[in-house]
Amino acid sequence: MKKFLSLFMIVVVLTTLSTSVSADKFSMKDSKVVEGELIVSIEKPVGKYSIQSFDNQVEKHTDTLNETGFEVKDSLLSSVFDGEVTISSKNNDFISEVIEEVGYIYLVKYEDTGESIEKVIQRLEDKLTEKGLKVKLIEPNYVVKMDGQIDSLQDFRSIRTEKIHEDQAWHYEMINIPKAWEISSGNRNVKMAVLDTGIDYNHKNLKNYVNKSLGKNFTSNDTSDFMDRQGHGTHVAGTIASYGEISGVMQEATLVPVKVLGDNGSGSTYNIMQGLIHATNEDVDVVNMSIRGWNYSEGMDNACRTAESRGVIVVAATGNDSMSQIGYPARYDSVLSVGAVDSSGRRASFSNYGEGGVGVMAPGVDIYSTFLNNKYMYMSGTSMATPHVAGVAGLIKSVNRNISASKAKEIIKNTANYAGDQYEYGSGIVDAYKALEAVSGH
């Protein structure tokens, strides 16, 4: 079997972290897993895939897994496509590509027998191989959780009802947003997916931009509801695109809420994969993932590469650990990683850097944006820097919808302003105007 792979993903939020543990020392025992669950990927059979065979393969895999004493709790593609996979499905090509790149993914449940998780995985792989199935990967379903909690109203420095653009002035001016708006301020046809705690779709500065028909919840909370009750996702969304009292980097866009973290800030690797595949299937232009983990996951890597191949620009945070190495998913080659700077353009003390490669930097200290119940909040973190870059990626898509994800990322990095050594600052601080100028030919 391919090397044991895992992903412990956590969202970078208001508080910064300190740790003396280096990333290369993280292992399964250092990370929390969803007890009794594994993510299993089975490769497609030799020969051309056809949509007619999808249900047959899922049924075969499910029966085989159940026969081995493991229970199939969920099929990723079935859950993403609501079980409506038919010969007339508009998603035929995409399903085929996902199966080719990611495999048939299942969330599998097993009973605790006292074995180590490594032994359980090996036992399952041996049984599936005996049954004639080719295993692509087996991974734990790692817990996704918040790095901290947003407290009560005393955390608000101000709750304002008048125009508050001045509270965002320094970070938008730093990345040349006002000048970029002379070329494009956004477009409602550009779809921006926020993989997070959901979005407060009733917020007066967001509700006209949130597309509820495209939103989805992949957590254990009410599966029909992708409302944000934690606040993190709403803050991120407001920086990407908002209107009225404040403004996002984009003054026009479509926000797609993809809830992969529950109301308590917890989710799992499986949730993230579901959310990413769903967003890609809905033809979003940009995916924002303000999350951070330490361990490589082949499943997530494959999902990110599949998204990029479909033209989706995936942007993720480097992490808030003051460490000289960045985390995942920012570390994947197909993802644009974002670190945080303060109002002086210096790397924020909490912002991870170095090993793994920082892509670009963006403002991430005392960022003012939307919060729950028509309120606003200052927050700090690489989580707050990432949506600035996602917004710039959205502006690029507003100018050229047909640009490839790899080309867009290349432009963002090549037009960034030097801020310091590449080890700490990557290509520099993102410059929205220079990026749009490069795309539009102005």
Stockholm file with secondary structure:
# STOCKHOLM 1.0

chainA/1-442         MKKFLSLFMIVVVLTTLSTSVSADKFSMKDSKVVEGELIVSIEKPVGKYSIQSFDNQVEKHTDTLNETGFEVKDSLLSSVFDGEVTISSKNNDFISEVIEEVGYIYLVKYEDTGESIEKVIQRLEDKLTEKGLKVKLIEPNYVVKMDGQIDSLQDFRSIRTEKIHEDQAWHYEMINIPKAWEISSGNRNVKMAVLDTGIDYNHKNLKNYVNKSLGKNFTSNDTSDFMDRQGHGTHVAGTIASYGEISGVMQEATLVPVKVLGDNGSGSTYNIMQGLIHATNEDVDVVNMSIRGWNYSEGMDNACRTAESRGVIVVAATGNDSMSQIGYPARYDSVLSVGAVDSSGRRASFSNYGEGGVGVMAPGVDIYSTFLNNKYMYMSGTSMATPHVAGVAGLIKSVNRNISASKAKEIIKNTANYAGDQYEYGSGIVDAYKALEAVSGH
#=GR chainA/1-442 SS CCCCCCCCEEECCSSCCCCCCCGGGCCGGGSCEEEEEEEEEECCCSSCCCGGGHHHHHHHHHHHHHHTTCEEEEEHHHHHTTTCCCTTCTTHHHHHHHHHHTCEEEEEECCCCSCCHHHHHHHHHHHHHHTTCCEEEEEEEEEEEESSCCCCGGGCSCCCCSCCGGGGHHHHHHTTHHHHTTTCCEEEEEEEEEEESCCCTTCTTTTTTBCTTTCEECSSSCTTCCCCSSSHHHHHHHHHBCCTTSCCSBSEEEEEEEECBCTTSCEEHHHHHHHHHHHHHTTCSEEEECEEESSCCHHHHHHHHHHHHTTCEEEEECCSSCCSBCCBTTTSTTEEEEEEECTTSCBCTTCCCSBTCCCEEEECSSEEEEETTTEEEEECSHHHHHHHHHHHHHHHHHHCTTCCHHHHHHHHHHTCBCCSCHHHHTTCBCCHHHHHHHHHTC
#=GC SS_cons         CCCCCCCCEEECCSSCCCCCCCGGGCCGGGSCEEEEEEEEEECCCSSCCCGGGHHHHHHHHHHHHHHTTCEEEEEHHHHHTTTCCCTTCTTHHHHHHHHHHTCEEEEEECCCCSCCHHHHHHHHHHHHHHTTCCEEEEEEEEEEEESSCCCCGGGCSCCCCSCCGGGGHHHHHHTTHHHHTTTCCEEEEEEEEEEESCCCTTCTTTTTTBCTTTCEECSSSCTTCCCCSSSHHHHHHHHHBCCTTSCCSBSEEEEEEEECBCTTSCEEHHHHHHHHHHHHHTTCSEEEECEEESSCCHHHHHHHHHHHHTTCEEEEECCSSCCSBCCBTTTSTTEEEEEEECTTSCBCTTCCCSBTCCCEEEECSSEEEEETTTEEEEECSHHHHHHHHHHHHHHHHHHCTTCCHHHHHHHHHHTCBCCSCHHHHTTCBCCHHHHHHHHHTC
//
